[in-house]
């Protein structure tokens, strides 16, 4: 169970980090099938910087993701950034089974995917900030701190640090016209030129080298999909694919019923 819990929560951490590239919609935007993408001939760097600027006001969205690396993780769920960060995700970690993860305030709730008992006969386990859990070396205090520190503009700002971002071309994605961009980032050089990027890079793990990314941006300067490959020293390459939907639609995230929750310690 230790690997199952740690793997699931690490997956959510990566998702939240990637959601840093999410764009700001004005009032529940996100563009529909009628949106027309900006011309592929526009300056690629300016386009990425526009996404970073618009991402400052995002309030909520839905995500579907796949992580391929030392852990093979798939998941989907909803995230809320304002007035505070909250997450509800369903995760599947290869070799460990399905799980559900809810983050609210200073608590992380981990539940079995099928509702079967986990701890003390309860289907949910609560890990609270300040409790250093033994599960796979998981530190909930560090985890929730990471959640709070991930500014929705962070990853877009990281992408904007690329010196070689280019336009790939116009592509339809789920019925929406988008422009696809790709680029690379030298993590050490990017952090040296802008120290504020270090926290975003640290979210991928220690020893990040080169970051490669593809991002599909719609006419509202909202990313519809990102594929980020990160080279990590002594680990190898981790590739994370995230699809973004339902920008700024109402999101309700609640803690599991108290009588179904056991403490992790």
C-alpha positions, 0 to 999 in steps of 0.5 A: 500500500505504501507504493500505491499511496505515494505513487498516487499523490506524486501523480497529483503533484505532477498534474498540478505542476503542469496546470501551471500552463493553464490559461486565464479565461475571463468568465468561464471561457475556454473556447468552443468549437467555433473558436478560430486559432491565432495565425500560425505565422505569429511570433511563437515567443510572444504567443507563449508569453501571452498564455503566461499572462492570461494564466494569472486569473484561472479559477478552475478546470478539469484535467486528464493526464498520463505520466510515463517514467519511473511511475506509470500513472493515468488520471482525471479530475478537477482542480480549483485555484481560487479562493484556495487550492483544492483537487479531486483526482481519480488515479491509476498507478501501474502495478498498484491499482486505482486510487482517489485523491482529494486535497483540501486545505491542510489535508490530503485524502487518499481513497481506494478506487473501488471503495474497499477498506484501506486503514481501520476498515475505512475506504479513505485515509487522511494525511494532515499537514504536520504529520510525517507519514511513513508511506513510501517516505511521503511528507504531506507537509511538503506536498501541500506546500507544493500545492499552494506554491504552484502559481497557475502562471508558473509553467507558462512562464517556464515555457516562455523561457525557451530560446527556441520555441517555434510554431509547429502548425495549426491543428484541430483538437477535440473540435477546437482549432489550435496552434501547436508550439514546441520548444526546449528549456535548459533548466540550469540556464533558465533558473540562472536568468530567472531564479523564480523559475527554480521552484517550478523546475523543482516540482519535477524532481531533483536534478532536472536537465533539459525540458522539452514541451509541446503545447496546443493553444486555442484562440483564447490563449488557453492551452488545450493540451501539453506534452512535457518531457523532463530529463532528470539526473539518475532517473531518466526521462519523465513524460507528462501529457495533460489535456485541459477542459472546462475552464472556470466552470463551477467546481465543488470539492468536498472531504469524504464523510467523516465516518469513512475516513481513518487517520494515516498515523 
